[in-house]
Amino acid sequence: MAVPKRKMSRSNTRSRRANWKAAVVPTVACPQCKSPKLGHTACSVCGTYNGRQVLEV
């Protein structure tokens, strides 16, 4: 198992942790009802996917 030789300083630790950011979830507009939805999923408002009704809403 790899063990560090020296203690990592506070500035190095904080700069490393600064790159861990939450990413915004990309949404697209539903072609039927124009509400925002996740890509490649059925719309939760109208229940359509790829121009077809797939969910009973």
PyMOL Python script that loads the backbone (N, CA, C, O; Angstrom):
from pymol import cmd

cmd.read_pdbstr("""\
ATOM      1  N   MET A   1       0.842  -1.176   0.000  1.00  0.00           N
ATOM      2  CA  MET A   1       0.000   0.000   0.000  1.00  0.00           C
ATOM      3  C   MET A   1       0.883   1.234   0.000  1.00  0.00           C
ATOM      4  O   MET A   1       1.889   1.273   0.709  1.00  0.00           O
ATOM      5  N   ALA A   2       0.525   2.238  -0.781  1.00  0.00           N
ATOM      6  CA  ALA A   2       1.319   3.449  -0.885  1.00  0.00           C
ATOM      7  C   ALA A   2       1.108   4.331   0.349  1.00  0.00           C
ATOM      8  O   ALA A   2      -0.022   4.595   0.760  1.00  0.00           O
ATOM      9  N   VAL A   3       2.212   4.773   0.918  1.00  0.00           N
ATOM     10  CA  VAL A   3       2.164   5.632   2.099  1.00  0.00           C
ATOM     11  C   VAL A   3       2.950   6.895   1.780  1.00  0.00           C
ATOM     12  O   VAL A   3       4.080   6.799   1.301  1.00  0.00           O
ATOM     13  N   PRO A   4       2.386   8.087   2.031  1.00  0.00           N
ATOM     14  CA  PRO A   4       3.117   9.314   1.734  1.00  0.00           C
ATOM     15  C   PRO A   4       4.332   9.487   2.642  1.00  0.00           C
ATOM     16  O   PRO A   4       4.283   9.159   3.828  1.00  0.00           O
ATOM     17  N   LYS A   5       5.426  10.008   2.073  1.00  0.00           N
ATOM     18  CA  LYS A   5       6.641  10.220   2.855  1.00  0.00           C
ATOM     19  C   LYS A   5       6.526  11.427   3.764  1.00  0.00           C
ATOM     20  O   LYS A   5       7.052  11.422   4.877  1.00  0.00           O
ATOM     21  N   ARG A   6       5.840  12.463   3.298  1.00  0.00           N
ATOM     22  CA  ARG A   6       5.735  13.710   4.055  1.00  0.00           C
ATOM     23  C   ARG A   6       4.278  14.101   4.231  1.00  0.00           C
ATOM     24  O   ARG A   6       3.409  13.716   3.448  1.00  0.00           O
ATOM     25  N   LYS A   7       4.036  14.876   5.278  1.00  0.00           N
ATOM     26  CA  LYS A   7       2.692  15.404   5.524  1.00  0.00           C
ATOM     27  C   LYS A   7       2.359  16.435   4.446  1.00  0.00           C
ATOM     28  O   LYS A   7       3.195  17.269   4.096  1.00  0.00           O
ATOM     29  N   MET A   8       1.142  16.373   3.926  1.00  0.00           N
ATOM     30  CA  MET A   8       0.727  17.340   2.913  1.00  0.00           C
ATOM     31  C   MET A   8       0.273  18.625   3.610  1.00  0.00           C
ATOM     32  O   MET A   8      -0.496  18.588   4.571  1.00  0.00           O
ATOM     33  N   SER A   9       0.761  19.755   3.112  1.00  0.00           N
ATOM     34  CA  SER A   9       0.450  21.044   3.735  1.00  0.00           C
ATOM     35  C   SER A   9      -1.033  21.384   3.572  1.00  0.00           C
ATOM     36  O   SER A   9      -1.731  20.805   2.740  1.00  0.00           O
ATOM     37  N   ARG A  10      -1.491  22.329   4.380  1.00  0.00           N
ATOM     38  CA  ARG A  10      -2.894  22.747   4.320  1.00  0.00           C
ATOM     39  C   ARG A  10      -3.245  23.328   2.966  1.00  0.00           C
ATOM     40  O   ARG A  10      -4.315  23.046   2.426  1.00  0.00           O
ATOM     41  N   SER A  11      -2.345  24.148   2.406  1.00  0.00           N
ATOM     42  CA  SER A  11      -2.645  24.778   1.111  1.00  0.00           C
ATOM     43  C   SER A  11      -2.732  23.732   0.001  1.00  0.00           C
ATOM     44  O   SER A  11      -3.592  23.836  -0.873  1.00  0.00           O
ATOM     45  N   ASN A  12      -1.864  22.736   0.022  1.00  0.00           N
ATOM     46  CA  ASN A  12      -1.929  21.679  -0.988  1.00  0.00           C
ATOM     47  C   ASN A  12      -3.192  20.845  -0.828  1.00  0.00           C
ATOM     48  O   ASN A  12      -3.818  20.470  -1.819  1.00  0.00           O
ATOM     49  N   THR A  13      -3.568  20.553   0.405  1.00  0.00           N
ATOM     50  CA  THR A  13      -4.778  19.778   0.651  1.00  0.00           C
ATOM     51  C   THR A  13      -6.001  20.534   0.176  1.00  0.00           C
ATOM     52  O   THR A  13      -6.877  19.966  -0.477  1.00  0.00           O
ATOM     53  N   ARG A  14      -6.061  21.815   0.503  1.00  0.00           N
ATOM     54  CA  ARG A  14      -7.235  22.613   0.133  1.00  0.00           C
ATOM     55  C   ARG A  14      -7.315  22.846  -1.370  1.00  0.00           C
ATOM     56  O   ARG A  14      -8.411  22.875  -1.929  1.00  0.00           O
ATOM     57  N   SER A  15      -6.184  23.010  -2.029  1.00  0.00           N
ATOM     58  CA  SER A  15      -6.223  23.206  -3.471  1.00  0.00           C
ATOM     59  C   SER A  15      -6.615  21.916  -4.186  1.00  0.00           C
ATOM     60  O   SER A  15      -7.242  21.963  -5.244  1.00  0.00           O
ATOM     61  N   ARG A  16      -6.257  20.785  -3.629  1.00  0.00           N
ATOM     62  CA  ARG A  16      -6.673  19.516  -4.198  1.00  0.00           C
ATOM     63  C   ARG A  16      -8.183  19.339  -4.029  1.00  0.00           C
ATOM     64  O   ARG A  16      -8.865  18.906  -4.958  1.00  0.00           O
ATOM     65  N   ARG A  17      -8.701  19.671  -2.856  1.00  0.00           N
ATOM     66  CA  ARG A  17     -10.124  19.523  -2.586  1.00  0.00           C
ATOM     67  C   ARG A  17     -10.968  20.561  -3.321  1.00  0.00           C
ATOM     68  O   ARG A  17     -12.175  20.370  -3.472  1.00  0.00           O
ATOM     69  N   ALA A  18     -10.367  21.642  -3.775  1.00  0.00           N
ATOM     70  CA  ALA A  18     -11.105  22.699  -4.459  1.00  0.00           C
ATOM     71  C   ALA A  18     -11.635  22.234  -5.813  1.00  0.00           C
ATOM     72  O   ALA A  18     -12.549  22.853  -6.358  1.00  0.00           O
ATOM     73  N   ASN A  19     -11.077  21.156  -6.366  1.00  0.00           N
ATOM     74  CA  ASN A  19     -11.511  20.674  -7.665  1.00  0.00           C
ATOM     75  C   ASN A  19     -12.730  19.765  -7.585  1.00  0.00           C
ATOM     76  O   ASN A  19     -13.278  19.387  -8.620  1.00  0.00           O
ATOM     77  N   TRP A  20     -13.173  19.402  -6.368  1.00  0.00           N
ATOM     78  CA  TRP A  20     -14.358  18.565  -6.205  1.00  0.00           C
ATOM     79  C   TRP A  20     -15.574  19.472  -6.171  1.00  0.00           C
ATOM     80  O   TRP A  20     -15.895  20.048  -5.132  1.00  0.00           O
ATOM     81  N   LYS A  21     -16.251  19.600  -7.303  1.00  0.00           N
ATOM     82  CA  LYS A  21     -17.409  20.480  -7.401  1.00  0.00           C
ATOM     83  C   LYS A  21     -18.626  19.671  -7.846  1.00  0.00           C
ATOM     84  O   LYS A  21     -18.501  18.674  -8.558  1.00  0.00           O
ATOM     85  N   ALA A  22     -19.783  20.114  -7.420  1.00  0.00           N
ATOM     86  CA  ALA A  22     -21.023  19.501  -7.881  1.00  0.00           C
ATOM     87  C   ALA A  22     -21.327  20.009  -9.290  1.00  0.00           C
ATOM     88  O   ALA A  22     -21.238  21.207  -9.559  1.00  0.00           O
ATOM     89  N   ALA A  23     -21.680  19.103 -10.172  1.00  0.00           N
ATOM     90  CA  ALA A  23     -21.978  19.474 -11.551  1.00  0.00           C
ATOM     91  C   ALA A  23     -23.477  19.694 -11.717  1.00  0.00           C
ATOM     92  O   ALA A  23     -24.287  18.997 -11.107  1.00  0.00           O
ATOM     93  N   VAL A  24     -23.833  20.658 -12.536  1.00  0.00           N
ATOM     94  CA  VAL A  24     -25.234  20.939 -12.823  1.00  0.00           C
ATOM     95  C   VAL A  24     -25.777  19.838 -13.733  1.00  0.00           C
ATOM     96  O   VAL A  24     -25.136  19.459 -14.713  1.00  0.00           O
ATOM     97  N   VAL A  25     -26.963  19.329 -13.400  1.00  0.00           N
ATOM     98  CA  VAL A  25     -27.571  18.280 -14.200  1.00  0.00           C
ATOM     99  C   VAL A  25     -28.105  18.894 -15.495  1.00  0.00           C
ATOM    100  O   VAL A  25     -28.925  19.810 -15.440  1.00  0.00           O
ATOM    101  N   PRO A  26     -27.658  18.410 -16.659  1.00  0.00           N
ATOM    102  CA  PRO A  26     -28.127  18.994 -17.918  1.00  0.00           C
ATOM    103  C   PRO A  26     -29.550  18.545 -18.230  1.00  0.00           C
ATOM    104  O   PRO A  26     -29.860  17.355 -18.169  1.00  0.00           O
ATOM    105  N   THR A  27     -30.403  19.494 -18.560  1.00  0.00           N
ATOM    106  CA  THR A  27     -31.779  19.176 -18.927  1.00  0.00           C
ATOM    107  C   THR A  27     -32.055  19.677 -20.335  1.00  0.00           C
ATOM    108  O   THR A  27     -31.419  20.611 -20.823  1.00  0.00           O
ATOM    109  N   VAL A  28     -33.025  19.030 -20.974  1.00  0.00           N
ATOM    110  CA  VAL A  28     -33.467  19.438 -22.303  1.00  0.00           C
ATOM    111  C   VAL A  28     -34.967  19.691 -22.245  1.00  0.00           C
ATOM    112  O   VAL A  28     -35.644  19.187 -21.349  1.00  0.00           O
ATOM    113  N   ALA A  29     -35.484  20.451 -23.171  1.00  0.00           N
ATOM    114  CA  ALA A  29     -36.916  20.726 -23.221  1.00  0.00           C
ATOM    115  C   ALA A  29     -37.634  19.563 -23.902  1.00  0.00           C
ATOM    116  O   ALA A  29     -37.193  19.058 -24.935  1.00  0.00           O
ATOM    117  N   CYS A  30     -38.734  19.157 -23.309  1.00  0.00           N
ATOM    118  CA  CYS A  30     -39.564  18.103 -23.895  1.00  0.00           C
ATOM    119  C   CYS A  30     -40.182  18.628 -25.188  1.00  0.00           C
ATOM    120  O   CYS A  30     -40.732  19.729 -25.190  1.00  0.00           O
ATOM    121  N   PRO A  31     -40.109  17.874 -26.291  1.00  0.00           N
ATOM    122  CA  PRO A  31     -40.670  18.376 -27.547  1.00  0.00           C
ATOM    123  C   PRO A  31     -42.194  18.490 -27.530  1.00  0.00           C
ATOM    124  O   PRO A  31     -42.759  19.260 -28.307  1.00  0.00           O
ATOM    125  N   GLN A  32     -42.865  17.739 -26.662  1.00  0.00           N
ATOM    126  CA  GLN A  32     -44.322  17.769 -26.611  1.00  0.00           C
ATOM    127  C   GLN A  32     -44.829  18.918 -25.737  1.00  0.00           C
ATOM    128  O   GLN A  32     -45.606  19.756 -26.195  1.00  0.00           O
ATOM    129  N   CYS A  33     -44.376  18.952 -24.454  1.00  0.00           N
ATOM    130  CA  CYS A  33     -44.937  19.920 -23.501  1.00  0.00           C
ATOM    131  C   CYS A  33     -43.957  21.032 -23.132  1.00  0.00           C
ATOM    132  O   CYS A  33     -44.316  21.935 -22.377  1.00  0.00           O
ATOM    133  N   LYS A  34     -42.735  20.987 -23.644  1.00  0.00           N
ATOM    134  CA  LYS A  34     -41.707  22.017 -23.437  1.00  0.00           C
ATOM    135  C   LYS A  34     -41.245  22.147 -21.983  1.00  0.00           C
ATOM    136  O   LYS A  34     -40.630  23.153 -21.630  1.00  0.00           O
ATOM    137  N   SER A  35     -41.526  21.157 -21.132  1.00  0.00           N
ATOM    138  CA  SER A  35     -41.042  21.210 -19.752  1.00  0.00           C
ATOM    139  C   SER A  35     -39.631  20.626 -19.696  1.00  0.00           C
ATOM    140  O   SER A  35     -39.300  19.774 -20.521  1.00  0.00           O
ATOM    141  N   PRO A  36     -38.786  21.054 -18.751  1.00  0.00           N
ATOM    142  CA  PRO A  36     -37.427  20.509 -18.676  1.00  0.00           C
ATOM    143  C   PRO A  36     -37.434  19.061 -18.210  1.00  0.00           C
ATOM    144  O   PRO A  36     -38.183  18.698 -17.303  1.00  0.00           O
ATOM    145  N   LYS A  37     -36.601  18.240 -18.830  1.00  0.00           N
ATOM    146  CA  LYS A  37     -36.494  16.825 -18.464  1.00  0.00           C
ATOM    147  C   LYS A  37     -35.068  16.368 -18.688  1.00  0.00           C
ATOM    148  O   LYS A  37     -34.306  17.033 -19.389  1.00  0.00           O
ATOM    149  N   LEU A  38     -34.704  15.255 -18.109  1.00  0.00           N
ATOM    150  CA  LEU A  38     -33.398  14.663 -18.333  1.00  0.00           C
ATOM    151  C   LEU A  38     -33.341  14.084 -19.742  1.00  0.00           C
ATOM    152  O   LEU A  38     -34.346  13.601 -20.263  1.00  0.00           O
ATOM    153  N   GLY A  39     -32.171  14.134 -20.348  1.00  0.00           N
ATOM    154  CA  GLY A  39     -32.006  13.587 -21.680  1.00  0.00           C
ATOM    155  C   GLY A  39     -32.108  12.073 -21.679  1.00  0.00           C
ATOM    156  O   GLY A  39     -31.708  11.430 -20.709  1.00  0.00           O
ATOM    157  N   HIS A  40     -32.638  11.489 -22.754  1.00  0.00           N
ATOM    158  CA  HIS A  40     -32.773  10.042 -22.941  1.00  0.00           C
ATOM    159  C   HIS A  40     -33.654   9.401 -21.873  1.00  0.00           C
ATOM    160  O   HIS A  40     -33.443   8.242 -21.516  1.00  0.00           O
ATOM    161  N   THR A  41     -34.632  10.133 -21.362  1.00  0.00           N
ATOM    162  CA  THR A  41     -35.606   9.587 -20.416  1.00  0.00           C
ATOM    163  C   THR A  41     -36.996  10.051 -20.828  1.00  0.00           C
ATOM    164  O   THR A  41     -37.145  11.030 -21.560  1.00  0.00           O
ATOM    165  N   ALA A  42     -38.003   9.341 -20.355  1.00  0.00           N
ATOM    166  CA  ALA A  42     -39.380   9.735 -20.631  1.00  0.00           C
ATOM    167  C   ALA A  42     -39.713  10.976 -19.820  1.00  0.00           C
ATOM    168  O   ALA A  42     -39.207  11.153 -18.712  1.00  0.00           O
ATOM    169  N   CYS A  43     -40.556  11.829 -20.367  1.00  0.00           N
ATOM    170  CA  CYS A  43     -40.963  13.057 -19.692  1.00  0.00           C
ATOM    171  C   CYS A  43     -41.891  12.684 -18.536  1.00  0.00           C
ATOM    172  O   CYS A  43     -42.828  11.905 -18.714  1.00  0.00           O
ATOM    173  N   SER A  44     -41.634  13.233 -17.369  1.00  0.00           N
ATOM    174  CA  SER A  44     -42.448  12.916 -16.202  1.00  0.00           C
ATOM    175  C   SER A  44     -43.761  13.691 -16.200  1.00  0.00           C
ATOM    176  O   SER A  44     -44.674  13.353 -15.447  1.00  0.00           O
ATOM    177  N   VAL A  45     -43.870  14.736 -17.041  1.00  0.00           N
ATOM    178  CA  VAL A  45     -45.091  15.556 -17.078  1.00  0.00           C
ATOM    179  C   VAL A  45     -46.105  14.966 -18.048  1.00  0.00           C
ATOM    180  O   VAL A  45     -47.255  14.729 -17.679  1.00  0.00           O
ATOM    181  N   CYS A  46     -45.681  14.727 -19.292  1.00  0.00           N
ATOM    182  CA  CYS A  46     -46.631  14.225 -20.295  1.00  0.00           C
ATOM    183  C   CYS A  46     -46.468  12.736 -20.590  1.00  0.00           C
ATOM    184  O   CYS A  46     -47.361  12.136 -21.188  1.00  0.00           O
ATOM    185  N   GLY A  47     -45.338  12.113 -20.182  1.00  0.00           N
ATOM    186  CA  GLY A  47     -45.155  10.674 -20.347  1.00  0.00           C
ATOM    187  C   GLY A  47     -44.732  10.229 -21.728  1.00  0.00           C
ATOM    188  O   GLY A  47     -44.915   9.063 -22.075  1.00  0.00           O
ATOM    189  N   THR A  48     -44.166  11.129 -22.535  1.00  0.00           N
ATOM    190  CA  THR A  48     -43.750  10.743 -23.884  1.00  0.00           C
ATOM    191  C   THR A  48     -42.240  10.559 -23.952  1.00  0.00           C
ATOM    192  O   THR A  48     -41.482  11.154 -23.186  1.00  0.00           O
ATOM    193  N   TYR A  49     -41.828   9.714 -24.896  1.00  0.00           N
ATOM    194  CA  TYR A  49     -40.399   9.530 -25.185  1.00  0.00           C
ATOM    195  C   TYR A  49     -40.272   9.231 -26.661  1.00  0.00           C
ATOM    196  O   TYR A  49     -40.920   8.317 -27.171  1.00  0.00           O
ATOM    197  N   ASN A  50     -39.452   9.984 -27.342  1.00  0.00           N
ATOM    198  CA  ASN A  50     -39.173   9.792 -28.768  1.00  0.00           C
ATOM    199  C   ASN A  50     -40.456   9.854 -29.600  1.00  0.00           C
ATOM    200  O   ASN A  50     -40.626   9.098 -30.557  1.00  0.00           O
ATOM    201  N   GLY A  51     -41.359  10.769 -29.219  1.00  0.00           N
ATOM    202  CA  GLY A  51     -42.589  10.959 -29.971  1.00  0.00           C
ATOM    203  C   GLY A  51     -43.685   9.953 -29.685  1.00  0.00           C
ATOM    204  O   GLY A  51     -44.735   9.996 -30.327  1.00  0.00           O
ATOM    205  N   ARG A  52     -43.469   9.035 -28.726  1.00  0.00           N
ATOM    206  CA  ARG A  52     -44.473   8.014 -28.408  1.00  0.00           C
ATOM    207  C   ARG A  52     -44.900   8.139 -26.955  1.00  0.00           C
ATOM    208  O   ARG A  52     -44.112   8.581 -26.119  1.00  0.00           O
ATOM    209  N   GLN A  53     -46.110   7.765 -26.643  1.00  0.00           N
ATOM    210  CA  GLN A  53     -46.619   7.761 -25.274  1.00  0.00           C
ATOM    211  C   GLN A  53     -46.150   6.469 -24.620  1.00  0.00           C
ATOM    212  O   GLN A  53     -46.570   5.384 -25.020  1.00  0.00           O
ATOM    213  N   VAL A  54     -45.274   6.578 -23.610  1.00  0.00           N
ATOM    214  CA  VAL A  54     -44.729   5.385 -22.964  1.00  0.00           C
ATOM    215  C   VAL A  54     -45.131   5.289 -21.492  1.00  0.00           C
ATOM    216  O   VAL A  54     -45.062   4.208 -20.908  1.00  0.00           O
ATOM    217  N   LEU A  55     -45.545   6.389 -20.890  1.00  0.00           N
ATOM    218  CA  LEU A  55     -45.982   6.370 -19.495  1.00  0.00           C
ATOM    219  C   LEU A  55     -47.422   6.848 -19.389  1.00  0.00           C
ATOM    220  O   LEU A  55     -47.839   7.773 -20.085  1.00  0.00           O
ATOM    221  N   GLU A  56     -48.165   6.208 -18.515  1.00  0.00           N
ATOM    222  CA  GLU A  56     -49.530   6.650 -18.245  1.00  0.00           C
ATOM    223  C   GLU A  56     -49.493   7.700 -17.155  1.00  0.00           C
ATOM    224  O   GLU A  56     -49.200   7.396 -15.998  1.00  0.00           O
ATOM    225  N   VAL A  57     -49.795   8.956 -17.529  1.00  0.00           N
ATOM    226  CA  VAL A  57     -49.723  10.062 -16.561  1.00  0.00           C
ATOM    227  C   VAL A  57     -51.098  10.656 -16.368  1.00  0.00           C
ATOM    228  O   VAL A  57     -51.260  11.599 -15.593  1.00  0.00           O
TER     229      VAL A  57
END
""", "prot")
cmd.dss("prot")
cmd.show_as("cartoon", "prot")
cmd.util.cbc("prot")
cmd.orient("prot")
